Amino acid sequence: MVAEPVREPVPAREDAAEFSGGPEMTLLEHLKELRYRVMVSGLAVLVGVILCFYFWETILGWMMAPARSRVDDFQVSSFSPTDRVGIIVKIGLYGGLIVASPVVVYQLLAFIVPGLTPRERKILLPGVVGAAAFMLAGMAFAYWVILPASLGFLLSLGSDEIQDVIGIRQYVDFVTRIIFWVGLSFELPMVLAVAAKLGLVRARQLLGFWRYAVILVFVIAAIVTPTPDPLTQTFVAGPLFALYFLGILFAWLVQPKRSPAGGRAG
């Protein structure tokens, strides 16, 4: 009886063992799923737009509240027959996108996540959740802190001989720009964290860059704020600088650890 040679089992590749994506799909099936995701997202946006059209006066009241918290009799004026229609359309479209954004983001993730590796999912999903949380925090900060302070300063600046006559279109543009860009700039910690997770930067590098970050933060604040007054820019730049150091902390927590030899830990 001849003994058969013992064959060592071939170890499976680590990537193949860990990766468990969705089922394989043909190009036509991908296109059908994409069409479904787009239709659901479009329906959500349509419902959101209709709701915001219906409640546009309430939404406009919310937008005027920061100014009225500092000026009791604050009013806006219409300088064109089309101003009212333009504001209603803008409130409906922007508000509808905001209302439908959770559905749109979910449909986008449901389409792309099955094809990602576990490592990519560990970066994408927390990154999306964190970015949404920081953006909401930034929008809330802009609405309850920056807008009342900056409007109170701007509306009280000048002589008693100057009467404020503010157009509704200019006011809505001012409020939406402040809220949107401040909310977007508050995602700085998540941007730094994702960059560190991908190995593009290290926390030590970001800490050594802080002097340049001060200049960059004030440049961003100048771009975000539609007015040249230093008060509004300082209200934006101060939290951004604090968020930069919070991003350094996040980067230190998530960056790939280096081995004692100087390379990355496996």
C-alpha positions in Angstrom: 0.0 0.0 0.0 1.6 3.2 -1.2 1.1 6.3 1.0 -0.2 9.3 -0.8 1.7 12.5 -0.3 0.2 15.0 2.1 -0.8 18.1 0.3 -0.9 21.4 2.2 -4.1 23.3 1.7 -3.6 26.5 -0.2 -4.5 29.4 2.0 -7.2 31.6 0.7 -6.3 35.2 0.0 -7.1 37.5 2.8 -9.0 39.9 0.6 -11.1 37.2 -0.9 -11.9 35.7 2.5 -12.9 39.0 4.0 -14.7 40.5 1.0 -18.4 39.5 0.9 -20.0 41.9 -1.5 -23.4 41.7 -3.1 -24.3 39.1 -5.7 -22.8 39.4 -9.1 -25.1 41.4 -11.4 -25.1 42.0 -15.2 -24.8 45.5 -16.6 -28.5 45.5 -17.4 -29.3 44.5 -13.8 -27.1 47.3 -12.5 -28.9 49.8 -14.8 -32.3 48.6 -13.5 -31.2 49.0 -9.9 -29.8 52.4 -10.7 -33.0 53.5 -12.3 -35.0 52.3 -9.2 -32.7 54.2 -6.9 -33.0 57.4 -9.0 -36.8 57.1 -9.2 -37.1 56.7 -5.4 -34.8 59.6 -4.8 -36.6 61.7 -7.3 -40.0 60.9 -5.7 -38.6 61.8 -2.3 -37.4 65.2 -3.6 -40.7 65.8 -5.3 -42.6 65.1 -2.0 -40.2 67.4 -0.1 -40.6 70.2 -2.7 -44.4 70.0 -2.4 -44.3 70.1 1.4 -42.0 73.1 1.4 -44.1 74.9 -1.2 -47.1 74.4 1.0 -45.3 75.6 4.2 -43.2 78.3 2.5 -44.5 81.1 4.7 -43.6 79.1 7.9 -40.1 78.4 6.5 -39.7 82.1 5.6 -40.7 83.0 9.2 -38.0 80.6 10.5 -35.5 82.3 8.2 -36.4 85.8 9.5 -36.4 84.8 13.1 -32.6 85.5 13.6 -33.1 89.1 12.5 -36.3 89.6 14.5 -34.5 88.3 17.6 -32.4 91.5 17.4 -34.8 93.9 15.6 -38.4 93.5 16.8 -40.0 95.2 13.8 -37.7 93.7 11.2 -39.4 93.5 7.7 -38.3 92.7 4.2 -39.4 94.3 1.0 -40.1 93.2 -2.5 -38.4 95.2 -5.3 -39.8 93.3 -8.2 -43.1 91.6 -9.2 -41.2 88.4 -9.5 -39.4 88.5 -6.1 -42.2 86.7 -4.3 -42.4 83.9 -6.9 -38.6 83.5 -7.0 -38.5 83.2 -3.2 -41.3 80.6 -3.1 -39.5 78.6 -5.8 -36.2 78.9 -4.0 -37.6 77.8 -0.6 -39.4 74.9 -2.2 -36.4 73.6 -4.1 -33.8 74.1 -1.4 -36.1 72.9 1.3 -37.2 69.9 -0.7 -33.6 68.8 -1.3 -32.9 69.2 2.5 -36.0 67.2 3.4 -35.3 64.4 0.9 -31.5 64.3 1.6 -31.7 61.3 4.0 -33.6 59.3 1.4 -31.2 60.3 -1.4 -28.1 59.5 0.7 -29.6 56.1 1.7 -30.4 55.2 -1.9 -26.8 56.2 -3.0 -25.2 54.1 -0.2 -27.5 51.1 -1.0 -26.3 51.2 -4.6 -22.6 51.5 -4.0 -21.9 49.7 -0.6 -22.5 46.1 -1.8 -19.5 46.5 -4.2 -17.1 47.8 -1.6 -14.6 45.9 0.4 -14.9 45.7 4.2 -12.1 48.2 4.6 -13.8 50.7 2.3 -17.1 50.2 4.1 -15.3 50.9 7.5 -14.2 54.2 6.0 -17.3 55.3 4.0 -20.1 54.6 6.4 -18.7 56.3 9.5 -17.5 59.1 7.3 -21.0 59.7 5.8 -22.6 59.6 9.3 -20.0 61.9 10.8 -20.1 64.3 7.9 -23.9 64.6 8.2 -23.7 65.1 11.9 -21.1 67.8 11.7 -23.0 69.6 8.8 -26.2 69.7 10.9 -24.2 71.0 13.9 -22.7 73.7 11.7 -26.1 74.7 10.2 -27.5 74.9 13.8 -24.5 77.0 14.9 -25.0 79.3 12.0 -28.7 79.7 12.6 -28.7 80.2 16.4 -25.3 81.9 16.9 -23.8 83.5 13.8 -26.9 84.9 12.1 -28.3 86.7 15.2 -24.9 88.2 16.1 -24.0 89.3 12.6 -27.5 90.6 11.7 -27.7 92.5 15.0 -24.3 94.1 14.3 -25.0 94.9 10.6 -28.5 96.2 11.2 -27.5 98.5 14.0 -24.4 99.8 12.2 -24.5 103.4 10.9 -26.5 106.5 11.5 -30.1 107.1 12.6 -30.6 108.9 9.3 -30.3 105.5 7.4 -33.5 103.6 7.2 -33.1 99.8 6.5 -35.0 98.7 3.5 -33.9 95.1 2.8 -35.0 93.1 -0.2 -36.5 89.7 0.5 -34.3 88.1 -2.2 -31.1 89.6 -0.7 -32.1 88.6 2.8 -32.9 85.0 1.8 -29.7 84.7 -0.2 -27.7 86.0 2.8 -29.3 83.5 5.3 -29.1 80.5 3.0 -25.4 81.2 2.1 -24.4 81.6 5.7 -26.2 78.4 6.8 -25.1 76.2 3.9 -21.4 77.2 3.8 -20.9 77.2 7.6 -22.5 73.8 7.7 -20.3 72.6 4.9 -17.1 74.0 6.5 -18.0 72.2 9.8 -17.1 68.9 8.0 -13.4 69.8 8.3 -12.8 67.2 11.2 -14.3 64.4 9.1 -12.2 65.4 6.0 -9.0 65.3 8.1 -10.0 62.0 9.7 -10.8 60.3 6.4 -7.5 61.6 4.9 -5.6 60.2 7.9 -7.4 56.9 7.6 -6.4 56.6 4.0 -2.8 57.4 4.9 -2.6 60.7 3.1 -1.7 62.7 6.2 -0.6 62.1 9.8 -1.7 63.8 12.9 1.8 65.1 13.6 1.9 66.7 10.1 -1.4 68.5 10.7 -0.2 69.7 14.1 2.9 71.2 12.6 0.8 72.9 9.9 -1.3 74.9 12.5 0.3 78.3 11.7 -0.7 77.9 8.0 -4.1 76.6 9.2 -4.8 79.9 10.9 -4.4 81.8 7.6 -6.4 79.2 5.7 -9.2 79.2 8.2 -9.6 83.0 7.9 -9.5 82.8 4.1 -12.3 80.2 4.3 -14.2 82.4 6.7 -13.9 85.4 4.3 -15.2 83.2 1.4 -18.0 81.8 3.4 -19.4 85.1 4.8 -21.0 87.3 2.2 -20.1 90.5 4.1 -16.6 92.0 4.8 -17.3 92.8 8.5 -14.8 91.3 10.9 -17.4 90.2 13.4 -19.1 87.7 11.1 -15.7 86.4 9.9 -14.5 85.9 13.4 -17.7 84.0 14.4 -17.0 81.6 11.5 -13.2 81.4 11.9 -13.1 80.7 15.7 -15.1 77.5 15.6 -13.3 76.4 12.4 -9.9 76.7 14.1 -11.2 74.6 17.1 -12.6 72.1 14.6 -9.1 71.9 13.0 -7.7 70.7 16.3 -10.6 68.3 16.7 -9.7 66.9 13.3 -6.2 66.4 14.4 -7.5 64.4 17.4 -9.7 62.3 15.0 -6.7 61.8 12.7 -4.6 60.5 15.6 -7.3 58.1 16.6 -7.9 56.6 13.1 -4.6 56.8 11.4 -2.8 53.5 10.6 -0.4 52.7 13.4 3.3 52.4 12.6 5.4 49.5 13.7 8.5 50.1 15.8 10.6 49.6 12.7 9.0 52.6 11.2 6.6 51.0 8.8 2.9 50.5 9.2 1.6 47.9 11.5 0.1 45.0 9.6 
